[in-house]
Amino acid sequence: MTTHTSLPPHSRPLPRRRSWRASLVGAFLITVLAAVAWIAVRPDGTGGILPSAISEPQGTEGTGDGNLPDSGVTVDDTHLNAVARLDPELLEAVRQATETAADEGIEVRITSGWRSADYQQQLLDQAISTYGTSGARKLVQTPDRSRHVTGDAVDIGPTDAALWMLHRGPDFGLCQVYANEIWHYELLVEPGGTCPPLQPNAS
Ligand SMILES: [Zn+2]
């Protein structure tokens, strides 16, 4: 008789296959417990306990939602979503206009470009609290109708640049759209074309 076969059965190591299964069951139980704990601690059923740092930034200057500083940015600030998510043809038209304006001593800045739908709604909500619903709608478009949300509109500043764009924008296909917004431009015609009649406001 060998030493091996003389060992009592309970002292032999568990078969490898069984050990692997035990690990799998353990991992499964841990996953289930984690899921239960996750559901149990969610305060409102929407946000959960994930730190806000891993969700998309909201209302942070120049980041995810398209918010920009009042002084604006330039066409070269393509690291910002507000610029990077503009329609490429619109961005190119603004770039050419910016270069021509610079030659004439005017600095063109983008004070607003692409906006997330959430950010557009924030702007609308803020305007409603200040001007009331009908007043706000003359100034701020709804997210589903906003050309900023689709990346097809830019707001230009400061005032001298907006006034320059009012007269020279059509040379680059850039048109004022709303009579009450000298800063808002969209690419609506071929360069040198005739812009469509102004709408009184955004409502
Ligand atoms: Zn605008």
Boltz pocket constraint, residues with backbone or C-beta under 6 A from the ligand:
constraints:
  - pocket:
      binder: B
      contacts: [[A, 112], [A, 148], [A, 153], [A, 154], [A, 155], [A, 183], [A, 184], [A, 185]]
      max_distance: 6.0
